[in-house]
Amino acid sequence: MNNILNNIYHLGLDELELYCSFPMKEDIILEFQRNGYVPFKIWIFEVNVIDRGIKWYRYKLIFSKGKNDMFAFYQWKKNGAVFTKDYLCIYSTWIRVLWLPEVLKIIQEHFIIDYKYPYLSRFDISVDILLPIKDVLKKFKIINQTGAEFYDSNWWIQTKYIGKKKETENRNSLIRIYDKIADIKVKDKYDIFSDYLKYPHVTRVELEIRQNLAKNITLEEILVEDNLKSILAQYVGKHSVSFESISDIKISLYKKIQKEDIFLTRKEIRKTRKMKMFIWLAKSLQEHHICPVEELLREWIFEHKVAFLVEKVQEVKIFLNELRREFFWEREVLSLLDEHWWWISKSGKDFK
């Protein structure tokens, strides 16, 4: 019996960093100056600006809610000695407080990601286990690679690192194993993790994927829980049999993930990360009372044989008939516009 996997309380995406631009940044700086250099409200957040002591960056915009920092935007110094980029750092608190699709909605509406280039610079996957840290550590192999251990007042291990902590020495990945209950108390996050305090022990195993590896995967792919499990199996599984068995598939990030083969069979496609991502997005829509099937039908994205099958249901048949009328009407109008575009463009002034 796998004691660790049977005691998992939470598994998901944690902290996230990505390169992007922020069109509103200069407006926020001006408002901050007009406001007398004190924090002010924007959207649902309180914004503060730090413009001193941030190496290689002009300033840092911190977005908070209550006493908790949710995310931060870093504006780089274009004339600095070291080339850097603007980036957004999403703290675990924001992912914890807001529903993840809501976080992504804010990113997509207010920040601009250049998808032509690798844009992820870091992401963390966290697993919280309802066992004491000493019991979790027993499931890990004794390692020869660089690491570190920190102890509490009773000389019990409170935090263990696998891998070099300094990013200048390690740009691949780092594993942290620590007492989550102690961490909640030290960081005063009782309000965020109140449900955790019902348990005597919670140990967090955290995999930090750094720049060299993070650039080889997309934001959409790391939103799928099965992909997160596969990455854990690859990187944490090297050190623990328990995590090796968390997924039947292992995802290596040492090279660019290949695009899905267009010649895959239907059965093979159902097992791909792309399909898992599609199902995850469909479930997310359903949680917001939006039917993913209806949306696909509205966009006319379906096979005719599927339409034939669903037409057996009377309600769906009525709905499809309405869609057909709507679809053919739009197509007819577009066809007429295309046919008479010259006359319309010439006579356009008459409609003003």
C-alpha positions as a printed NumPy array, in Angstrom:
array([[  0.   ,   0.   ,   0.   ],
       [  1.34 ,   3.452,  -0.947],
       [  0.958,   5.379,   2.317],
       [  1.89 ,   8.744,   0.766],
       [ -0.543,   8.597,  -2.15 ],
       [ -3.368,   7.45 ,   0.135],
       [ -2.871,  10.521,   2.348],
       [ -2.695,  13.285,  -0.277],
       [ -4.876,  16.212,   0.809],
       [ -4.104,  18.589,  -2.058],
       [ -2.188,  18.475,  -5.352],
       [ -1.974,  21.392,  -7.735],
       [ -0.211,  24.326,  -9.303],
       [  1.467,  26.683,  -6.865],
       [  3.633,  29.741,  -7.586],
       [  3.97 ,  30.749, -11.245],
       [  6.218,  33.2  , -13.124],
       [  5.847,  34.238, -16.759],
       [  7.245,  36.883, -19.088],
       [  4.652,  39.386, -20.269],
       [  3.942,  43.074, -20.733],
       [  1.469,  45.201, -18.787],
       [ -0.09 ,  48.099, -20.74 ],
       [ -1.484,  49.746, -17.578],
       [  1.84 ,  49.955, -15.747],
       [  2.63 ,  53.636, -16.508],
       [ -0.912,  54.708, -15.566],
       [ -0.511,  52.937, -12.229],
       [  2.831,  54.653, -11.564],
       [  1.28 ,  58.085, -12.301],
       [ -1.701,  57.334, -10.052],
       [  0.667,  56.183,  -7.298],
       [  2.573,  59.491,  -7.541],
       [ -0.639,  61.554,  -7.562],
       [ -1.846,  59.558,  -4.571],
       [  1.114,  60.723,  -2.505],
       [  3.098,  57.468,  -2.822],
       [  0.659,  55.453,  -0.735],
       [ -1.138,  52.233,  -1.808],
       [ -4.423,  52.609,  -3.696],
       [ -7.206,  50.382,  -5.043],
       [ -7.353,  48.919,  -8.551],
       [ -9.809,  46.163,  -9.545],
       [-10.257,  44.119,  -6.343],
       [ -6.65 ,  44.668,  -5.218],
       [ -4.641,  47.209,  -3.284],
       [ -1.551,  48.249,  -5.253],
       [  1.801,  49.281,  -3.872],
       [  4.898,  50.32 ,  -5.818],
       [  8.451,  49.556,  -4.753],
       [ 11.01 ,  51.469,  -6.799],
       [ 14.168,  51.016,  -4.743],
       [ 16.536,  48.149,  -4.045],
       [ 15.296,  45.789,  -6.756],
       [ 18.387,  44.705,  -8.658],
       [ 18.076,  44.986, -12.465],
       [ 14.478,  46.242, -12.226],
       [ 12.998,  49.768, -12.294],
       [ 10.143,  48.932,  -9.967],
       [  7.826,  46.242,  -8.662],
       [  4.024,  46.548,  -8.524],
       [  2.539,  44.49 ,  -5.683],
       [ -1.158,  43.584,  -5.807],
       [ -2.628,  42.618,  -2.411],
       [ -5.942,  41.62 ,  -0.909],
       [ -6.251,  42.17 ,   2.819],
       [ -2.908,  41.345,   4.408],
       [ -1.875,  38.9  ,   1.673],
       [  0.201,  39.681,  -1.43 ],
       [ -1.472,  38.055,  -4.446],
       [  0.837,  38.802,  -7.381],
       [  3.556,  41.209,  -8.517],
       [  4.692,  42.721, -11.797],
       [  8.391,  43.514, -12.364],
       [  9.456,  46.228, -14.854],
       [ 13.041,  45.696, -16.04 ],
       [ 15.724,  48.351, -16.536],
       [ 16.33 ,  48.649, -20.264],
       [ 19.72 ,  50.243, -19.693],
       [ 20.84 ,  47.771, -17.053],
       [ 24.092,  45.836, -17.328],
       [ 22.182,  42.553, -17.346],
       [ 19.418,  41.878, -19.887],
       [ 16.142,  40.961, -18.199],
       [ 12.461,  40.988, -19.16 ],
       [  9.211,  42.247, -17.65 ],
       [  7.586,  39.421, -15.782],
       [  4.56 ,  38.552, -13.681],
       [  4.922,  36.563, -10.468],
       [  1.729,  34.852,  -9.297],
       [  1.946,  33.853,  -5.652],
       [  0.437,  30.641,  -4.313],
       [ -1.911,  32.775,  -2.176],
       [ -3.691,  34.123,  -5.274],
       [ -4.171,  30.626,  -6.715],
       [ -5.425,  29.464,  -3.315],
       [ -7.899,  32.346,  -2.783],
       [ -9.256,  32.687,  -6.328],
       [-10.495,  29.909,  -8.581],
       [ -7.637,  29.191, -11.022],
       [ -9.63 ,  30.021, -14.197],
       [-10.438,  33.432, -12.607],
       [ -6.706,  34.041, -12.117],
       [ -6.091,  33.188, -15.766],
       [ -8.938,  35.434, -16.873],
       [ -7.312,  38.443, -15.174],
       [ -3.953,  37.573, -16.767],
       [ -5.478,  37.277, -20.242],
       [ -7.524,  40.484, -19.919],
       [ -4.839,  42.764, -18.494],
       [ -1.445,  41.309, -19.461],
       [  0.034,  40.531, -22.879],
       [  1.955,  37.281, -23.426],
       [  4.046,  36.863, -26.572],
       [  3.294,  33.231, -27.41 ],
       [  5.879,  33.156, -30.205],
       [  8.645,  32.804, -27.61 ],
       [  9.065,  30.685, -24.443],
       [  7.243,  32.665, -21.758],
       [  7.173,  30.481, -18.622],
       [ 10.164,  31.079, -16.36 ],
       [  9.036,  29.097, -13.295],
       [  6.177,  27.07 , -11.889],
       [  5.76 ,  25.079,  -8.684],
       [  3.739,  21.915,  -8.164],
       [  2.725,  21.292,  -4.554],
       [  1.494,  18.122,  -2.869],
       [  0.183,  18.272,   0.709],
       [  0.238,  14.993,   2.62 ],
       [ -1.525,  14.279,   5.939],
       [  1.539,  12.652,   7.514],
       [  4.415,  13.874,   9.724],
       [  7.473,  15.032,   7.777],
       [  9.614,  12.247,   9.262],
       [  7.255,   9.623,   7.801],
       [  7.311,  11.272,   4.372],
       [ 11.109,  11.54 ,   4.383],
       [ 11.368,   7.793,   5.081],
       [  9.925,   7.232,   1.596],
       [ 12.756,   9.208,  -0.017],
       [ 16.076,   7.656,  -0.996],
       [ 19.331,   8.797,   0.55 ],
       [ 20.817,  11.08 ,  -2.078],
       [ 24.36 ,  12.015,  -3.033],
       [ 23.472,  15.242,  -4.828],
       [ 23.573,  18.707,  -3.255],
       [ 20.838,  19.464,  -0.776],
       [ 20.2  ,  21.044,   2.615],
       [ 18.341,  20.31 ,   5.839],
       [ 16.921,  22.658,   8.482],
       [ 15.89 ,  21.566,  11.98 ],
       [ 13.391,  22.745,  14.605],
       [ 14.14 ,  23.301,  18.308],
       [ 13.767,  19.557,  18.983],
       [ 16.245,  18.683,  16.232],
       [ 13.58 ,  17.209,  13.989],
       [ 13.962,  18.004,  10.298],
       [ 11.554,  20.835,   9.491],
       [ 12.646,  21.498,   5.902],
       [ 14.668,  19.464,   3.4  ],
       [ 15.935,  20.603,  -0.012],
       [ 16.975,  18.313,  -2.852],
       [ 19.075,  20.25 ,  -5.366],
       [ 21.032,  23.505,  -5.205],
       [ 18.961,  26.424,  -3.9  ],
       [ 20.826,  29.226,  -5.735],
       [ 19.339,  29.876,  -9.167],
       [ 22.756,  30.876, -10.528],
       [ 23.95 ,  27.332,  -9.768],
       [ 20.741,  25.459, -10.615],
       [ 18.37 ,  26.553, -13.395],
       [ 16.582,  23.214, -13.718],
       [ 14.564,  22.096, -10.687],
       [ 14.469,  22.035,  -6.898],
       [ 12.501,  19.881,  -4.442],
       [ 11.396,  21.237,  -1.054],
       [  9.902,  19.044,   1.675],
       [  8.682,  20.883,   4.751],
       [  6.232,  21.   ,   7.652],
       [  3.281,  22.927,   6.197],
       [  1.601,  23.522,   9.567],
       [  4.764,  25.197,  10.901],
       [  5.006,  27.231,   7.681],
       [  1.397,  28.477,   8.062],
       [  2.11 ,  29.621,  11.619],
       [  5.408,  31.339,  10.797],
       [  3.935,  33.204,   7.785],
       [  0.676,  33.992,   9.644],
       [ -1.554,  32.497,   6.94 ],
       [ -4.223,  31.151,   9.262],
       [ -7.024,  32.729,   7.215],
       [ -5.829,  31.198,   3.924],
       [ -5.161,  27.688,   5.262],
       [ -7.7  ,  27.416,   8.105],
       [ -8.826,  23.968,   6.884],
       [ -5.244,  22.649,   7.208],
       [ -5.203,  23.399,  10.938],
       [ -7.817,  20.679,  11.54 ],
       [ -5.077,  18.091,  11.014],
       [ -2.183,  17.312,  13.382],
       [  0.31 ,  16.898,  10.531],
       [  0.573,  18.231,   6.982],
       [  3.793,  17.803,   5.015],
       [  4.302,  19.647,   1.762],
       [  6.383,  18.233,  -1.087],
       [  7.036,  21.034,  -3.557],
       [  8.663,  20.715,  -6.965],
       [  9.999,  23.992,  -8.364],
       [ 10.554,  23.872, -12.121],
       [ 13.025,  26.594, -13.082],
       [ 13.8  ,  28.506, -16.266],
       [ 15.75 ,  25.902, -18.277],
       [ 12.865,  23.434, -18.017],
       [  9.831,  25.719, -17.616],
       [ 10.402,  27.264, -21.049],
       [  9.649,  23.891, -22.688],
       [  6.003,  23.659, -21.657],
       [  2.937,  25.872, -22.05 ],
       [  0.605,  27.479, -19.531],
       [ -2.313,  25.457, -20.913],
       [ -0.45 ,  22.183, -20.368],
       [  0.404,  22.862, -16.717],
       [ -3.254,  23.583, -15.957],
       [ -4.048,  19.881, -16.412],
       [ -3.685,  17.869, -13.194],
       [ -2.654,  14.688, -15.048],
       [  0.271,  16.602, -16.586],
       [  1.337,  17.843, -13.144],
       [  1.291,  14.246, -11.862],
       [  3.376,  13.129, -14.85 ],
       [  5.979,  15.841, -14.15 ],
       [  6.065,  14.827, -10.467],
       [  6.573,  11.191, -11.488],
       [  9.539,  12.251, -13.628],
       [ 11.366,  14.565, -11.209],
       [ 10.271,  13.661,  -7.667],
       [  9.89 ,   9.994,  -8.652],
       [ 13.683,   9.778,  -9.058],
       [ 13.956,  10.158,  -5.292],
       [ 10.848,   8.326,  -4.089],
       [  9.071,   5.21 ,  -5.341],
       [  5.835,   6.647,  -3.917],
       [  5.947,   9.562,  -6.346],
       [  7.176,   7.439,  -9.208],
       [  3.847,   5.603,  -9.07 ],
       [  1.725,   8.793,  -8.924],
       [  1.344,   8.56 , -12.72 ],
       [  1.795,   5.898, -15.384],
       [  3.223,   8.559, -17.719],
       [  6.366,  10.627, -17.156],
       [  6.909,  14.032, -18.761],
       [ 10.499,  15.156, -19.248],
       [ 11.071,  18.881, -19.795],
       [ 14.705,  18.655, -20.882],
       [ 13.749,  19.189, -24.512],
       [ 10.992,  21.001, -26.323],
       [  7.781,  19.019, -26.187],
       [  6.983,  17.815, -29.688],
       [  3.726,  18.846, -31.34 ],
       [  1.093,  16.152, -31.451],
       [  1.41 ,  13.906, -34.523],
       [ -1.487,  14.56 , -36.921],
       [ -1.435,  10.877, -37.883],
       [ -2.227,   9.591, -34.382],
       [ -5.187,   7.235, -34.149],
       [ -8.371,   8.327, -32.362],
       [ -7.497,   6.058, -29.436],
       [ -3.982,   7.551, -29.155],
       [ -5.289,  11.132, -29.355],
       [ -7.584,  10.491, -26.371],
       [ -4.466,   9.815, -24.261],
       [ -2.592,  12.97 , -25.277],
       [ -2.041,  16.043, -23.074],
       [ -4.025,  18.084, -25.599],
       [ -7.154,  15.99 , -25.007],
       [ -6.709,  16.12 , -21.229],
       [ -6.435,  19.896, -21.442],
       [ -9.614,  20.033, -23.563],
       [-11.548,  17.982, -20.996],
       [-10.223,  20.148, -18.137],
       [-11.4  ,  23.318, -19.888],
       [-14.812,  21.731, -20.578],
       [-15.224,  20.883, -16.877],
       [-14.204,  24.43 , -15.937],
       [-16.928,  25.847, -18.206],
       [-19.488,  23.47 , -16.732],
       [-18.649,  24.665, -13.205],
       [-19.634,  28.144, -14.424],
       [-22.964,  26.732, -15.74 ],
       [-21.832,  26.956, -19.371],
       [-22.472,  23.818, -21.399],
       [-19.309,  23.016, -23.427],
       [-21.343,  20.899, -25.869],
       [-23.684,  23.801, -26.624],
       [-20.711,  26.106, -27.244],
       [-19.17 ,  23.622, -29.691],
       [-22.464,  23.254, -31.523],
       [-22.826,  27.042, -31.745],
       [-19.383,  27.242, -33.343],
       [-20.361,  24.408, -35.709],
       [-17.526,  22.211, -34.373],
       [-18.762,  18.653, -34.598],
       [-18.784,  15.62 , -36.871],
       [-21.996,  15.039, -38.855],
       [-22.379,  11.518, -37.498],
       [-22.344,  12.961, -33.96 ],
       [-25.053,  15.442, -34.945],
       [-27.113,  12.532, -36.295],
       [-26.804,  10.714, -32.949],
       [-27.688,  13.674, -30.733],
       [-30.654,  14.588, -32.921],
       [-32.413,  11.57 , -31.433],
       [-32.93 ,  13.706, -28.345],
       [-35.841,  16.051, -29.096],
       [-34.436,  19.099, -27.238],
       [-31.11 ,  18.823, -29.042],
       [-32.885,  18.402, -32.38 ],
       [-34.782,  21.679, -31.848],
       [-31.599,  23.411, -30.809],
       [-29.72 ,  22.146, -33.887],
       [-32.509,  23.29 , -36.188],
       [-32.271,  26.784, -34.705],
       [-28.515,  26.724, -35.181],
       [-28.871,  25.623, -38.79 ],
       [-31.211,  28.541, -39.561],
       [-28.809,  30.929, -37.837],
       [-25.786,  29.435, -39.597],
       [-27.267,  29.457, -43.111],
       [-28.643,  32.991, -42.651],
       [-25.198,  34.275, -41.664],
       [-23.543,  32.409, -44.55 ],
       [-26.06 ,  33.882, -47.037],
       [-25.442,  37.441, -45.81 ],
       [-21.675,  36.991, -45.977],
       [-21.989,  35.561, -49.497],
       [-24.036,  38.579, -50.638],
       [-21.546,  40.994, -49.064],
       [-18.688,  39.209, -50.756],
       [-20.489,  39.253, -54.118],
       [-21.388,  42.965, -54.006],
       [-18.44 ,  44.337, -52.014],
       [-17.419,  46.747, -54.817],
       [-20.855,  48.409, -55.015],
       [-21.144,  48.59 , -51.206],
       [-17.68 ,  50.13 , -50.785],
       [-18.458,  52.683, -53.52 ],
       [-21.831,  53.593, -52.012],
       [-20.675,  53.46 , -48.391],
       [-20.816,  57.24 , -48.011],
       [-24.607,  57.121, -48.596],
       [-25.097,  55.126, -45.404],
       [-23.298,  57.581, -43.152]])
